Amino acid sequence: MRKEETISYPLMDEWTIPEIINVIKFYQAVDQLYEKKIERNNFLKKYQQFLKIVPQKSLQKQLDRRYLAQSGHSLYRAVKFVQESQDKNLHYVKR
């Protein structure tokens, strides 16, 4: 039986509750892409919401580094993979 891991998602203090919820949904979509499968359109919708909350590239990179350290998953690599793929259901395999 596999032990459930607890990931502390990187969040910003100034975000509102709805913003936090949307960012967490994006992080969960990234987790799903790495661990199972996710529909491409579903992932991209969550990514668009994330971009509305975090439009600054520097903050995106900071959150990516923190998320990678916590989970072993890269937000940047996940987004790049999904954007380059045209399949309906996607699963990212680390190389």
ChimeraX attribute file (.defattr): number of C-alpha atoms within 10 A of each C-alpha:
attribute: neighborCount
match mode: 1-to-1
recipient: residues
	/A:1	3
	/A:2	4
	/A:3	5
	/A:4	6
	/A:5	7
	/A:6	8
	/A:7	9
	/A:8	10
	/A:9	16
	/A:10	18
	/A:11	14
	/A:12	12
	/A:13	7
	/A:14	8
	/A:15	13
	/A:16	11
	/A:17	9
	/A:18	9
	/A:19	18
	/A:20	19
	/A:21	12
	/A:22	19
	/A:23	24
	/A:24	17
	/A:25	17
	/A:26	23
	/A:27	23
	/A:28	15
	/A:29	23
	/A:30	26
	/A:31	20
	/A:32	17
	/A:33	24
	/A:34	19
	/A:35	13
	/A:36	14
	/A:37	16
	/A:38	20
	/A:39	16
	/A:40	18
	/A:41	14
	/A:42	13
	/A:43	24
	/A:44	16
	/A:45	12
	/A:46	19
	/A:47	21
	/A:48	14
	/A:49	16
	/A:50	20
	/A:51	15
	/A:52	12
	/A:53	15
	/A:54	17
	/A:55	12
	/A:56	10
	/A:57	10
	/A:58	10
	/A:59	12
	/A:60	16
	/A:61	14
	/A:62	12
	/A:63	20
	/A:64	18
	/A:65	17
	/A:66	19
	/A:67	20
	/A:68	15
	/A:69	11
	/A:70	14
	/A:71	15
	/A:72	13
	/A:73	21
	/A:74	22
	/A:75	23
	/A:76	15
	/A:77	14
	/A:78	19
	/A:79	16
	/A:80	11
	/A:81	16
	/A:82	22
	/A:83	12
	/A:84	8
	/A:85	12
	/A:86	11
	/A:87	11
	/A:88	12
	/A:89	16
	/A:90	19
	/A:91	19
	/A:92	18
	/A:93	11
	/A:94	9
	/A:95	3
